Amino acid sequence: MPTLRLRGVGRRFGGLHAVRDVNLDVPHGERRAILGPNGAGKTTLFNVIAGEFPATSGTVELFGLDVTHMPSRNRAKLGLARTYQQSRLFGGLTVEDNIYLAILGVDGGRMRPVTLPKKDAALRERAYEAANRAAIAPKFKELVGSLSHGEHRQVALALALAVKPRLLMLDEPASGLSRGERVVLTDLLLALDREITLILIEHDMDVALRVAEQVTMLHQGEKVVEGTPDEIRANQLVHDLYLGKAEQAHA
């Protein structure tokens, strides 16, 4: 049973078909990249998978369960974690507190007026372990607002890892990173435990095709190409879409 299975998934906004009739199977432990030019429907597809937008048509299965009508918070409890194009962090809190609150939220906990030392210590230890895995542990006690853009990306990854995901979805994790930061990110993703299935949207082809084992290409909301990184590199349609030739041919 695949970690993720989509059948005929579509998402419409009024008369606009942002995603149309997408079928997708992502096996357990696979590294999958979702590629496509701007406006291809990649982030909308992520939002449908995560439950932030309901599917207009089709079915979404996670871990063998039909979650098509399940709220996003329940999908998170099943083991889905994601990051966003723009990091959603609390700049006035430390790295530690940002990760701690993410764990508390997914575990169904609440902020308490009285600290429970043992439970609190265990959660903060978990937070530190996640920070270490995302290579941001040296900044653990620093305010997120004082960190660089690349470090924000690492904190966002730490938040996702801290909730012990079975499926990790990353939306343009390399966006805005320097060359050195992209190398760090790529190494972090390559080192992820195989118990975690990884799906990433990425415009940086060097990162995407190094990390991914399978690639799905979207165009105008539809799946148009699927294959290995080598097959994607050699595919003329992929080159045309990214260079804009396909658009010119249809104009």
VENSULHU-V429384 format. One record per pair of residues at least 24 apart in sequence whose C-alpha atoms are under 8 Angstrom apart, sorted by the first residue. I is the first residue (numbers start at 1). J is the second residue. Records with the same first field share a line. If there is no record, write none. Layout:
I=J / J
This chain:
1=27 / 28 / 63 / 64
2=26 / 27 / 28 / 62 / 63 / 64
3=27 / 28 / 61 / 62 / 63 / 64 / 167 / 197
4=60 / 61 / 62 / 63 / 64
5=60 / 61 / 62
6=58 / 59 / 60 / 61
7=58 / 59 / 60
8=57 / 58 / 59
9=55 / 56 / 57 / 58 / 59 / 60
10=55 / 56 / 57 / 58
11=44 / 45 / 48 / 54 / 55 / 56 / 57
12=56
17=221
18=44 / 220 / 221
19=44 / 45 / 220 / 221 / 222
20=221 / 222
21=57 / 58 / 222
22=222 / 223
23=223
27=197
28=195 / 196 / 197
29=194 / 195 / 196 / 197 / 198
30=194 / 197 / 198 / 213 / 214
31=197 / 198 / 199 / 211 / 212 / 213 / 214
32=198 / 199 / 200 / 212 / 213 / 214 / 215 / 216
33=199 / 200 / 201 / 202 / 208 / 209 / 212 / 213 / 214 / 215 / 216
34=199 / 200 / 201 / 202 / 215 / 216 / 217 / 218
35=201 / 202 / 203 / 215 / 216 / 217 / 218
36=203 / 217 / 218 / 219 / 241 / 242
37=203 / 218 / 219 / 241 / 242
39=219 / 220 / 221
40=218 / 219 / 220 / 221 / 222
41=218 / 219 / 220 / 221 / 222
42=201 / 218 / 221
43=171 / 201
46=169 / 171
50=75 / 76 / 80 / 82
51=75
73=106
76=106
77=106 / 107
79=163 / 164 / 165 / 166 / 167
80=165 / 166 / 167 / 168 / 169
81=160 / 161 / 163 / 165 / 166 / 167 / 168 / 169
82=160 / 168 / 169 / 170 / 171
83=156 / 157 / 160 / 169 / 170 / 171 / 173
84=170 / 171 / 172 / 173
85=171 / 172 / 173 / 175
87=152 / 153 / 156
88=156
89=144 / 152 / 156
90=144 / 145
91=143 / 144 / 145 / 146
92=143 / 144 / 145
93=143 / 144 / 145
94=140 / 141 / 142 / 143 / 144
95=139 / 140 / 141 / 142 / 143 / 144 / 155
96=124 / 127 / 128 / 140 / 141
98=159
99=127 / 130 / 131 / 155 / 158 / 159 / 162
100=124 / 126 / 127
102=159 / 162 / 163
103=127 / 159 / 162 / 163
106=163
107=163
126=162
127=158 / 162
129=162
130=158 / 159 / 161 / 162
131=155 / 158
133=158 / 188
134=158 / 188
135=188
149=176 / 177
150=176 / 177 / 178 / 181
154=185
165=196
166=195 / 196 / 197
167=196 / 197 / 198 / 199
168=196 / 197 / 198 / 199
169=198 / 199 / 200
170=198 / 199 / 200 / 201
171=200 / 201 / 202
172=200 / 201 / 202 / 203
173=200 / 201 / 202
174=202 / 204 / 207
175=202 / 203 / 204
182=207
186=210 / 211
